[in-house]
Amino acid sequence: MEERQKKIADGLDAADRASRDLEAAKEKVSEKLKDAKKEASAIIEQANKRASQIVDEAKDQAKTEAERVKAGAKAEIDMEVNRAKEELRSKVAILALAGAEKILQANIDEKTNAALVNDLASQL
């Protein structure tokens, strides 16, 4: 009987130790889970920050590219406007000279004609 009581007491002690070990294991798991959640939260926060940086960088690059394209287009437009002005000056000078020639009913030599065209073009 004493032996049986000893076995029962040993069994109860073993069950009590197992219960304490189980509780300790649960606490360890809970702590590990808490740490994992913190780490996951930090990783997500870093990823969100990096995503914002990437978006900001892309916006800056797009803005820079747009400004470059805009400047190129403006330069091209300015060149076209200047080219059109020069062409118009030349045509106006030729027309003015032709009109003056008809009014005078005289034929002017080619050197004088070129000089008059250049002079008139520079005045326009």
Phi, psi and omega in degrees: 000317177298322179295320179293319178297321179295318179297319179294317179296318178297319178296318178295319177298316180297318178296321179294317177297318180297321179296317178294318178299319178297317180296318178296318179296320178298318179296319178298315180297316180299317179295315178299319179296318179298316178297318180296320178295319178298315180297317179297319179297318179295319179296317179296319179297317177298318180296318178296319178297316180295322178298318177297319178298316181297317179297315180297318178297318179296319178298316180297317179295319180295320179295316179298316180295319179297318179295321179296315179296318179298316179296319178297317179295319179297317179298318179295318178297316179300318178296317179296319179297314179297320178297317179294321178298316180297317179296318179295317177302315181298315180293320179296318180297317179296316179295318179297317179297317179297319178296317180295321180297319179292323180295316182282342182052037179231153179260122182262142181293164189294323179296313180296320179300312181296320179295317179296319180297313179297318179296316180293320180296321179289333178283336180280000000 
